[in-house]
Amino acid sequence: MTTVKIRGSIGSWFATAGDKSLPIMWADQMTRKAEKFVLRTDWLENSRETNATKRNQLIEYFEPHRGEVAEIILANAKNPDVRPREIKDYVAVFEVDVINVTPEIELVIRERIADAR
């Protein structure tokens, strides 16, 4: 498996994997449905107004890919029950099918592209 250095910055919902800026999604929001792994946010619709710009950046990233393929960075949270979340570690870069963008983002995991190093 290929590895990639992932770099994020405090407060950003995106990180850099190699030369790509990709959205960070949370591993604990991934569930198995039938033969697929589905990742569905549970916070976008109710995010604070102070996060409107970040929320819009996330929607603007996924919207053109609705019904198509996109890439994400999967991360583990230090404590999944605490908001805002802090990144414990990056897991990998994944290729996903974008199913929905609003009210919540829903993705189906297609392929693990690269492990985080």
N, C-alpha and C positions, 0 to 999 in steps of 0.2 A: 504494500500500500504506500502510495506517495504521502509525504508529509509536507506541511506548509506552516510557516511562522505566522501566527495570528496576533495582531496588535490592535488593542482598543484603547479608548481614552475614557476617563471617568465622566459619566453623564451622557455619553453617546449611545445610541441604540444601534450603531453600526461599528464594524471593526474592519481592519484591512487583513486580507488573506492573500499573501503574495502581492500582486498589484491590483487586486479587486477590492472595492469597498462593498461589503455585504452586510445585511441585517443580522443582528444577533437574536436568536430565538432560544427558548428555554427548554431543556431536556425533560423537565418534569411535566411539561404540557403535552408530551407525546404519549399516545395510547395505541394499543393494537386493536384494530377493527378488522375482523375476518383475517385475510392474509396480508393486510397492509398496516403500516405504521402511519398514524394521522397525528398531526400537530395542530392544535387549535388554541389560539390565545383566549384568555378569559378576562382580560384587563383593558383591551383597546377601547371598547365602547364607554367604559367608565373611567378612563384615565383623566387625571387632573387637567384643568384648563391651562395650567402653566406648561403642560407637555404638548400643547396643540401643535407646535412646529415639528416636534419629533414624531408625533403621531402621523401628521400629514406626510412627512418624509417617508415613513414606513409604508403608508398607503400608496404614495406615489411610486415607490419601488415595485410593489407587487401588482398594482392595477394594470399596467401594460402586459403583464405576464398571466393574467387571469385566463385559465384554460390552457396554459402553456407551462413551460419549464422555467424555473428560476434557481438560484443558488442561495443558500443560507449558511450561517455559522451557528452551530449548536453549542450552547454553553450550559454548565451546571451552576446553579445559584448557591451561594454560601448558606442561605436559609430561604427556601422557597416560600415560606409563610410571611416573610417580611417584604414590604414594598416601601420605597423602591428597592429593587434587588441589586445585590452585589455579585460580581462574577467570581466564582470559586476557581473554575478552570474552563478552558475551551476544549470541546470534544473533537469536533471535526467539521469539515465543509461538506454539505450535502446538496444534491440535486433534488428538487422537489417539484411536484405538480401543484400549481396554485388553483385551488378549488373556489375559495371565497376570499374577499378582501374586507367586506363590511357586512354586518356590524363587527364581526371578529374575523381575523385572518385564519383560514383553514388550508392546510398543506398536506399533501400525501408524499411521504418520503420515497424517492425513487432509488437513489444510489448514494453511497458514501464515496465522495471524490478524493478526499485527502484527510489524513489524521492531523490533529494539531501537534506541533512540537514545542 
